Amino acid sequence: MIDACLRDSYIPSEALRCIQVGLLCLQLHPNDRPNMTYVLAMLTNEIVLAQPKEPGLIIQRVSNERESTTKPSSNNEVTISLIGAR
């Protein structure tokens, strides 16, 4: 998960902390996700991090008559509103 071009220029414990915070932000239920204030606190302080639960984006196998494909799906109950000019 860490780019090879970084080689020895990162601290492994800090990289793992960033990955864990990212996973906490992807939890399935919005109430389980941290707010941005808490994300900043987790990244800058030595707060004990919770274990992530199920991520909100799950890769599911979708079968078709002709072929079987994998597609990402999300169940986050978010709507998108497009605003157009008059």
Jmol script that loads the backbone (N, CA, C; Angstrom):
load data "model"
ATOM      1  N   MET A   1       0.815  -1.196   0.000  1.00  0.00           N
ATOM      2  CA  MET A   1       0.000   0.000   0.000  1.00  0.00           C
ATOM      3  C   MET A   1       0.860   1.262   0.000  1.00  0.00           C
ATOM      4  N   ILE A   2       2.130   1.105   0.291  1.00  0.00           N
ATOM      5  CA  ILE A   2       3.025   2.260   0.324  1.00  0.00           C
ATOM      6  C   ILE A   2       3.838   2.258  -0.963  1.00  0.00           C
ATOM      7  N   ASP A   3       3.859   3.402  -1.627  1.00  0.00           N
ATOM      8  CA  ASP A   3       4.554   3.519  -2.908  1.00  0.00           C
ATOM      9  C   ASP A   3       6.025   3.169  -2.749  1.00  0.00           C
ATOM     10  N   ALA A   4       6.525   2.357  -3.657  1.00  0.00           N
ATOM     11  CA  ALA A   4       7.916   1.903  -3.617  1.00  0.00           C
ATOM     12  C   ALA A   4       8.906   3.054  -3.767  1.00  0.00           C
ATOM     13  N   CYS A   5       8.500   4.144  -4.400  1.00  0.00           N
ATOM     14  CA  CYS A   5       9.433   5.269  -4.588  1.00  0.00           C
ATOM     15  C   CYS A   5       9.771   5.960  -3.256  1.00  0.00           C
ATOM     16  N   LEU A   6       8.985   5.696  -2.217  1.00  0.00           N
ATOM     17  CA  LEU A   6       9.267   6.296  -0.906  1.00  0.00           C
ATOM     18  C   LEU A   6      10.425   5.583  -0.201  1.00  0.00           C
ATOM     19  N   ARG A   7      10.643   4.340  -0.534  1.00  0.00           N
ATOM     20  CA  ARG A   7      11.702   3.495   0.032  1.00  0.00           C
ATOM     21  C   ARG A   7      11.820   3.688   1.537  1.00  0.00           C
ATOM     22  N   ASP A   8      12.934   4.230   1.989  1.00  0.00           N
ATOM     23  CA  ASP A   8      13.184   4.386   3.427  1.00  0.00           C
ATOM     24  C   ASP A   8      12.894   5.794   3.928  1.00  0.00           C
ATOM     25  N   SER A   9      12.100   6.575   3.178  1.00  0.00           N
ATOM     26  CA  SER A   9      11.866   7.966   3.567  1.00  0.00           C
ATOM     27  C   SER A   9      10.593   8.149   4.387  1.00  0.00           C
ATOM     28  N   TYR A  10      10.032   7.067   4.905  1.00  0.00           N
ATOM     29  CA  TYR A  10       8.836   7.168   5.739  1.00  0.00           C
ATOM     30  C   TYR A  10       9.034   6.343   7.003  1.00  0.00           C
ATOM     31  N   ILE A  11       8.244   6.662   8.011  1.00  0.00           N
ATOM     32  CA  ILE A  11       8.268   5.912   9.262  1.00  0.00           C
ATOM     33  C   ILE A  11       7.134   4.894   9.191  1.00  0.00           C
ATOM     34  N   PRO A  12       7.450   3.601   9.222  1.00  0.00           N
ATOM     35  CA  PRO A  12       6.415   2.578   9.050  1.00  0.00           C
ATOM     36  C   PRO A  12       5.218   2.724   9.997  1.00  0.00           C
ATOM     37  N   SER A  13       5.441   3.064  11.242  1.00  0.00           N
ATOM     38  CA  SER A  13       4.325   3.182  12.184  1.00  0.00           C
ATOM     39  C   SER A  13       3.395   4.339  11.792  1.00  0.00           C
ATOM     40  N   GLU A  14       3.956   5.422  11.248  1.00  0.00           N
ATOM     41  CA  GLU A  14       3.135   6.551  10.799  1.00  0.00           C
ATOM     42  C   GLU A  14       2.345   6.169   9.546  1.00  0.00           C
ATOM     43  N   ALA A  15       2.968   5.427   8.644  1.00  0.00           N
ATOM     44  CA  ALA A  15       2.267   4.990   7.430  1.00  0.00           C
ATOM     45  C   ALA A  15       1.105   4.071   7.791  1.00  0.00           C
ATOM     46  N   LEU A  16       1.328   3.134   8.696  1.00  0.00           N
ATOM     47  CA  LEU A  16       0.266   2.229   9.124  1.00  0.00           C
ATOM     48  C   LEU A  16      -0.854   2.995   9.825  1.00  0.00           C
ATOM     49  N   ARG A  17      -0.517   4.026  10.574  1.00  0.00           N
ATOM     50  CA  ARG A  17      -1.517   4.860  11.244  1.00  0.00           C
ATOM     51  C   ARG A  17      -2.393   5.563  10.199  1.00  0.00           C
ATOM     52  N   CYS A  18      -1.781   6.108   9.165  1.00  0.00           N
ATOM     53  CA  CYS A  18      -2.534   6.780   8.096  1.00  0.00           C
ATOM     54  C   CYS A  18      -3.464   5.802   7.384  1.00  0.00           C
ATOM     55  N   ILE A  19      -2.986   4.589   7.138  1.00  0.00           N
ATOM     56  CA  ILE A  19      -3.824   3.577   6.484  1.00  0.00           C
ATOM     57  C   ILE A  19      -5.006   3.226   7.370  1.00  0.00           C
ATOM     58  N   GLN A  20      -4.763   3.059   8.685  1.00  0.00           N
ATOM     59  CA  GLN A  20      -5.850   2.706   9.595  1.00  0.00           C
ATOM     60  C   GLN A  20      -6.870   3.838   9.703  1.00  0.00           C
ATOM     61  N   VAL A  21      -6.415   5.093   9.753  1.00  0.00           N
ATOM     62  CA  VAL A  21      -7.345   6.226   9.783  1.00  0.00           C
ATOM     63  C   VAL A  21      -8.175   6.251   8.503  1.00  0.00           C
ATOM     64  N   GLY A  22      -7.541   5.983   7.367  1.00  0.00           N
ATOM     65  CA  GLY A  22      -8.270   5.921   6.102  1.00  0.00           C
ATOM     66  C   GLY A  22      -9.346   4.855   6.123  1.00  0.00           C
ATOM     67  N   LEU A  23      -9.034   3.693   6.681  1.00  0.00           N
ATOM     68  CA  LEU A  23     -10.028   2.626   6.777  1.00  0.00           C
ATOM     69  C   LEU A  23     -11.173   3.004   7.716  1.00  0.00           C
ATOM     70  N   LEU A  24     -10.868   3.730   8.780  1.00  0.00           N
ATOM     71  CA  LEU A  24     -11.929   4.192   9.680  1.00  0.00           C
ATOM     72  C   LEU A  24     -12.883   5.147   8.955  1.00  0.00           C
ATOM     73  N   CYS A  25     -12.366   5.911   8.002  1.00  0.00           N
ATOM     74  CA  CYS A  25     -13.193   6.858   7.246  1.00  0.00           C
ATOM     75  C   CYS A  25     -14.058   6.163   6.192  1.00  0.00           C
ATOM     76  N   LEU A  26     -13.805   4.892   5.917  1.00  0.00           N
ATOM     77  CA  LEU A  26     -14.540   4.144   4.890  1.00  0.00           C
ATOM     78  C   LEU A  26     -15.562   3.168   5.460  1.00  0.00           C
ATOM     79  N   GLN A  27     -15.857   3.277   6.743  1.00  0.00           N
ATOM     80  CA  GLN A  27     -16.771   2.317   7.351  1.00  0.00           C
ATOM     81  C   GLN A  27     -18.158   2.403   6.730  1.00  0.00           C
ATOM     82  N   LEU A  28     -18.850   1.272   6.735  1.00  0.00           N
ATOM     83  CA  LEU A  28     -20.140   1.150   6.072  1.00  0.00           C
ATOM     84  C   LEU A  28     -21.171   2.135   6.604  1.00  0.00           C
ATOM     85  N   HIS A  29     -21.298   2.255   7.903  1.00  0.00           N
ATOM     86  CA  HIS A  29     -22.304   3.130   8.505  1.00  0.00           C
ATOM     87  C   HIS A  29     -21.705   4.504   8.805  1.00  0.00           C
ATOM     88  N   PRO A  30     -22.328   5.575   8.309  1.00  0.00           N
ATOM     89  CA  PRO A  30     -21.788   6.923   8.509  1.00  0.00           C
ATOM     90  C   PRO A  30     -21.543   7.283   9.975  1.00  0.00           C
ATOM     91  N   ASN A  31     -22.370   6.780  10.874  1.00  0.00           N
ATOM     92  CA  ASN A  31     -22.183   7.100  12.300  1.00  0.00           C
ATOM     93  C   ASN A  31     -20.909   6.482  12.868  1.00  0.00           C
ATOM     94  N   ASP A  32     -20.360   5.468  12.196  1.00  0.00           N
ATOM     95  CA  ASP A  32     -19.120   4.829  12.641  1.00  0.00           C
ATOM     96  C   ASP A  32     -17.883   5.567  12.139  1.00  0.00           C
ATOM     97  N   ARG A  33     -18.069   6.475  11.193  1.00  0.00           N
ATOM     98  CA  ARG A  33     -16.934   7.202  10.607  1.00  0.00           C
ATOM     99  C   ARG A  33     -16.575   8.405  11.480  1.00  0.00           C
ATOM    100  N   PRO A  34     -15.280   8.705  11.618  1.00  0.00           N
ATOM    101  CA  PRO A  34     -14.868   9.875  12.409  1.00  0.00           C
ATOM    102  C   PRO A  34     -15.121  11.176  11.651  1.00  0.00           C
ATOM    103  N   ASN A  35     -15.363  12.265  12.400  1.00  0.00           N
ATOM    104  CA  ASN A  35     -15.478  13.572  11.743  1.00  0.00           C
ATOM    105  C   ASN A  35     -14.064  14.106  11.502  1.00  0.00           C
ATOM    106  N   MET A  36     -13.954  15.184  10.739  1.00  0.00           N
ATOM    107  CA  MET A  36     -12.638  15.686  10.342  1.00  0.00           C
ATOM    108  C   MET A  36     -11.804  16.159  11.532  1.00  0.00           C
ATOM    109  N   THR A  37     -12.445  16.706  12.553  1.00  0.00           N
ATOM    110  CA  THR A  37     -11.707  17.138  13.743  1.00  0.00           C
ATOM    111  C   THR A  37     -11.022  15.940  14.384  1.00  0.00           C
ATOM    112  N   TYR A  38     -11.761  14.838  14.486  1.00  0.00           N
ATOM    113  CA  TYR A  38     -11.207  13.634  15.096  1.00  0.00           C
ATOM    114  C   TYR A  38     -10.146  13.003  14.194  1.00  0.00           C
ATOM    115  N   VAL A  39     -10.338  13.076  12.863  1.00  0.00           N
ATOM    116  CA  VAL A  39      -9.325  12.562  11.931  1.00  0.00           C
ATOM    117  C   VAL A  39      -8.008  13.302  12.147  1.00  0.00           C
ATOM    118  N   LEU A  40      -8.075  14.625  12.235  1.00  0.00           N
ATOM    119  CA  LEU A  40      -6.855  15.407  12.478  1.00  0.00           C
ATOM    120  C   LEU A  40      -6.211  15.025  13.801  1.00  0.00           C
ATOM    121  N   ALA A  41      -7.029  14.831  14.834  1.00  0.00           N
ATOM    122  CA  ALA A  41      -6.498  14.429  16.134  1.00  0.00           C
ATOM    123  C   ALA A  41      -5.836  13.055  16.050  1.00  0.00           C
ATOM    124  N   MET A  42      -6.436  12.141  15.303  1.00  0.00           N
ATOM    125  CA  MET A  42      -5.857  10.798  15.161  1.00  0.00           C
ATOM    126  C   MET A  42      -4.532  10.844  14.413  1.00  0.00           C
ATOM    127  N   LEU A  43      -4.423  11.734  13.434  1.00  0.00           N
ATOM    128  CA  LEU A  43      -3.200  11.816  12.641  1.00  0.00           C
ATOM    129  C   LEU A  43      -2.075  12.555  13.354  1.00  0.00           C
ATOM    130  N   THR A  44      -2.415  13.489  14.236  1.00  0.00           N
ATOM    131  CA  THR A  44      -1.383  14.313  14.864  1.00  0.00           C
ATOM    132  C   THR A  44      -1.063  13.924  16.293  1.00  0.00           C
ATOM    133  N   ASN A  45      -1.912  13.164  16.953  1.00  0.00           N
ATOM    134  CA  ASN A  45      -1.708  12.787  18.352  1.00  0.00           C
ATOM    135  C   ASN A  45      -1.549  11.290  18.485  1.00  0.00           C
ATOM    136  N   GLU A  46      -1.199  10.888  19.647  1.00  0.00           N
ATOM    137  CA  GLU A  46      -1.059   9.461  19.930  1.00  0.00           C
ATOM    138  C   GLU A  46      -2.352   8.906  20.510  1.00  0.00           C
ATOM    139  N   ILE A  47      -3.470   9.150  19.841  1.00  0.00           N
ATOM    140  CA  ILE A  47      -4.762   8.607  20.239  1.00  0.00           C
ATOM    141  C   ILE A  47      -4.785   7.137  19.838  1.00  0.00           C
ATOM    142  N   VAL A  48      -5.282   6.287  20.732  1.00  0.00           N
ATOM    143  CA  VAL A  48      -5.417   4.874  20.400  1.00  0.00           C
ATOM    144  C   VAL A  48      -6.537   4.745  19.371  1.00  0.00           C
ATOM    145  N   LEU A  49      -6.223   4.146  18.238  1.00  0.00           N
ATOM    146  CA  LEU A  49      -7.187   4.038  17.147  1.00  0.00           C
ATOM    147  C   LEU A  49      -8.064   2.807  17.322  1.00  0.00           C
ATOM    148  N   ALA A  50      -9.331   2.960  16.978  1.00  0.00           N
ATOM    149  CA  ALA A  50     -10.266   1.840  16.998  1.00  0.00           C
ATOM    150  C   ALA A  50      -9.978   0.933  15.815  1.00  0.00           C
ATOM    151  N   GLN A  51     -10.407  -0.315  15.910  1.00  0.00           N
ATOM    152  CA  GLN A  51     -10.289  -1.232  14.782  1.00  0.00           C
ATOM    153  C   GLN A  51     -11.402  -0.920  13.784  1.00  0.00           C
ATOM    154  N   PRO A  52     -11.073  -0.781  12.497  1.00  0.00           N
ATOM    155  CA  PRO A  52     -12.101  -0.513  11.488  1.00  0.00           C
ATOM    156  C   PRO A  52     -13.088  -1.672  11.385  1.00  0.00           C
ATOM    157  N   LYS A  53     -14.337  -1.318  11.084  1.00  0.00           N
ATOM    158  CA  LYS A  53     -15.366  -2.320  10.831  1.00  0.00           C
ATOM    159  C   LYS A  53     -15.426  -2.548   9.328  1.00  0.00           C
ATOM    160  N   GLU A  54     -16.541  -3.053   8.828  1.00  0.00           N
ATOM    161  CA  GLU A  54     -16.696  -3.328   7.412  1.00  0.00           C
ATOM    162  C   GLU A  54     -16.623  -2.034   6.601  1.00  0.00           C
ATOM    163  N   PRO A  55     -15.819  -2.008   5.530  1.00  0.00           N
ATOM    164  CA  PRO A  55     -15.729  -0.785   4.717  1.00  0.00           C
ATOM    165  C   PRO A  55     -17.022  -0.530   3.952  1.00  0.00           C
ATOM    166  N   GLY A  56     -17.260   0.726   3.611  1.00  0.00           N
ATOM    167  CA  GLY A  56     -18.470   1.116   2.896  1.00  0.00           C
ATOM    168  C   GLY A  56     -18.455   0.739   1.436  1.00  0.00           C
ATOM    169  N   LEU A  57     -17.288   0.551   0.858  1.00  0.00           N
ATOM    170  CA  LEU A  57     -17.178   0.164  -0.544  1.00  0.00           C
ATOM    171  C   LEU A  57     -16.789  -1.299  -0.588  1.00  0.00           C
ATOM    172  N   ILE A  58     -17.653  -2.104  -1.153  1.00  0.00           N
ATOM    173  CA  ILE A  58     -17.431  -3.538  -1.203  1.00  0.00           C
ATOM    174  C   ILE A  58     -17.407  -3.978  -2.662  1.00  0.00           C
ATOM    175  N   ILE A  59     -16.416  -4.747  -3.014  1.00  0.00           N
ATOM    176  CA  ILE A  59     -16.346  -5.289  -4.365  1.00  0.00           C
ATOM    177  C   ILE A  59     -17.232  -6.537  -4.394  1.00  0.00           C
ATOM    178  N   GLN A  60     -18.217  -6.519  -5.284  1.00  0.00           N
ATOM    179  CA  GLN A  60     -19.144  -7.638  -5.379  1.00  0.00           C
ATOM    180  C   GLN A  60     -19.059  -8.273  -6.759  1.00  0.00           C
ATOM    181  N   ARG A  61     -19.292  -9.551  -6.815  1.00  0.00           N
ATOM    182  CA  ARG A  61     -19.311 -10.279  -8.075  1.00  0.00           C
ATOM    183  C   ARG A  61     -20.704 -10.150  -8.673  1.00  0.00           C
ATOM    184  N   VAL A  62     -20.780  -9.645  -9.909  1.00  0.00           N
ATOM    185  CA  VAL A  62     -22.052  -9.473 -10.606  1.00  0.00           C
ATOM    186  C   VAL A  62     -22.059 -10.439 -11.767  1.00  0.00           C
ATOM    187  N   SER A  63     -23.069 -11.289 -11.823  1.00  0.00           N
ATOM    188  CA  SER A  63     -23.107 -12.262 -12.908  1.00  0.00           C
ATOM    189  C   SER A  63     -24.033 -11.774 -14.009  1.00  0.00           C
ATOM    190  N   ASN A  64     -23.633 -12.046 -15.211  1.00  0.00           N
ATOM    191  CA  ASN A  64     -24.356 -11.673 -16.406  1.00  0.00           C
ATOM    192  C   ASN A  64     -24.527 -12.954 -17.214  1.00  0.00           C
ATOM    193  N   GLU A  65     -25.472 -12.979 -18.130  1.00  0.00           N
ATOM    194  CA  GLU A  65     -25.665 -14.174 -18.950  1.00  0.00           C
ATOM    195  C   GLU A  65     -24.416 -14.520 -19.744  1.00  0.00           C
ATOM    196  N   ARG A  66     -23.756 -13.510 -20.283  1.00  0.00           N
ATOM    197  CA  ARG A  66     -22.594 -13.757 -21.132  1.00  0.00           C
ATOM    198  C   ARG A  66     -21.280 -13.791 -20.364  1.00  0.00           C
ATOM    199  N   GLU A  67     -21.158 -12.949 -19.327  1.00  0.00           N
ATOM    200  CA  GLU A  67     -19.884 -12.852 -18.637  1.00  0.00           C
ATOM    201  C   GLU A  67     -20.095 -12.515 -17.171  1.00  0.00           C
ATOM    202  N   SER A  68     -19.076 -12.742 -16.408  1.00  0.00           N
ATOM    203  CA  SER A  68     -19.103 -12.433 -14.982  1.00  0.00           C
ATOM    204  C   SER A  68     -18.084 -11.324 -14.750  1.00  0.00           C
ATOM    205  N   THR A  69     -18.501 -10.235 -14.136  1.00  0.00           N
ATOM    206  CA  THR A  69     -17.610  -9.102 -13.924  1.00  0.00           C
ATOM    207  C   THR A  69     -17.637  -8.686 -12.463  1.00  0.00           C
ATOM    208  N   THR A  70     -16.630  -7.939 -12.080  1.00  0.00           N
ATOM    209  CA  THR A  70     -16.562  -7.393 -10.734  1.00  0.00           C
ATOM    210  C   THR A  70     -16.747  -5.893 -10.840  1.00  0.00           C
ATOM    211  N   LYS A  71     -17.622  -5.346 -10.004  1.00  0.00           N
ATOM    212  CA  LYS A  71     -17.812  -3.899 -10.020  1.00  0.00           C
ATOM    213  C   LYS A  71     -17.922  -3.390  -8.596  1.00  0.00           C
ATOM    214  N   PRO A  72     -17.403  -2.175  -8.341  1.00  0.00           N
ATOM    215  CA  PRO A  72     -17.522  -1.619  -6.994  1.00  0.00           C
ATOM    216  C   PRO A  72     -18.951  -1.138  -6.749  1.00  0.00           C
ATOM    217  N   SER A  73     -19.384  -1.275  -5.530  1.00  0.00           N
ATOM    218  CA  SER A  73     -20.694  -0.747  -5.179  1.00  0.00           C
ATOM    219  C   SER A  73     -20.603  -0.111  -3.808  1.00  0.00           C
ATOM    220  N   SER A  74     -21.439   0.860  -3.559  1.00  0.00           N
ATOM    221  CA  SER A  74     -21.423   1.572  -2.289  1.00  0.00           C
ATOM    222  C   SER A  74     -22.841   1.668  -1.756  1.00  0.00           C
ATOM    223  N   ASN A  75     -22.976   1.512  -0.476  1.00  0.00           N
ATOM    224  CA  ASN A  75     -24.273   1.603   0.185  1.00  0.00           C
ATOM    225  C   ASN A  75     -24.188   2.688   1.245  1.00  0.00           C
ATOM    226  N   ASN A  76     -23.936   3.921   0.823  1.00  0.00           N
ATOM    227  CA  ASN A  76     -23.740   4.989   1.790  1.00  0.00           C
ATOM    228  C   ASN A  76     -24.895   5.974   1.867  1.00  0.00           C
ATOM    229  N   GLU A  77     -25.974   5.732   1.152  1.00  0.00           N
ATOM    230  CA  GLU A  77     -27.182   6.537   1.202  1.00  0.00           C
ATOM    231  C   GLU A  77     -26.929   8.025   0.966  1.00  0.00           C
ATOM    232  N   VAL A  78     -26.034   8.339   0.037  1.00  0.00           N
ATOM    233  CA  VAL A  78     -25.719   9.716  -0.307  1.00  0.00           C
ATOM    234  C   VAL A  78     -26.400  10.051  -1.623  1.00  0.00           C
ATOM    235  N   THR A  79     -26.959  11.237  -1.711  1.00  0.00           N
ATOM    236  CA  THR A  79     -27.570  11.673  -2.969  1.00  0.00           C
ATOM    237  C   THR A  79     -26.713  12.758  -3.592  1.00  0.00           C
ATOM    238  N   ILE A  80     -26.810  12.903  -4.885  1.00  0.00           N
ATOM    239  CA  ILE A  80     -26.074  13.928  -5.607  1.00  0.00           C
ATOM    240  C   ILE A  80     -27.082  14.850  -6.277  1.00  0.00           C
ATOM    241  N   SER A  81     -26.941  16.133  -6.044  1.00  0.00           N
ATOM    242  CA  SER A  81     -27.810  17.126  -6.660  1.00  0.00           C
ATOM    243  C   SER A  81     -26.982  17.930  -7.662  1.00  0.00           C
ATOM    244  N   LEU A  82     -27.450  17.980  -8.893  1.00  0.00           N
ATOM    245  CA  LEU A  82     -26.783  18.774  -9.911  1.00  0.00           C
ATOM    246  C   LEU A  82     -27.517  20.103 -10.037  1.00  0.00           C
ATOM    247  N   ILE A  83     -26.761  21.165  -9.953  1.00  0.00           N
ATOM    248  CA  ILE A  83     -27.356  22.491 -10.032  1.00  0.00           C
ATOM    249  C   ILE A  83     -27.023  23.063 -11.400  1.00  0.00           C
ATOM    250  N   GLY A  84     -28.058  23.479 -12.131  1.00  0.00           N
ATOM    251  CA  GLY A  84     -27.855  24.042 -13.455  1.00  0.00           C
ATOM    252  C   GLY A  84     -28.171  25.534 -13.472  1.00  0.00           C
ATOM    253  N   ALA A  85     -27.521  26.236 -14.345  1.00  0.00           N
ATOM    254  CA  ALA A  85     -27.773  27.682 -14.471  1.00  0.00           C
ATOM    255  C   ALA A  85     -29.082  27.896 -15.216  1.00  0.00           C
ATOM    256  N   ARG A  86     -29.709  29.005 -14.957  1.00  0.00           N
ATOM    257  CA  ARG A  86     -30.953  29.350 -15.649  1.00  0.00           C
ATOM    258  C   ARG A  86     -30.686  29.964 -16.976  1.00  0.00           C
TER     259      ARG A  86
END
end "model"
wireframe off; spacefill off
backbone 0.3
color backbone group
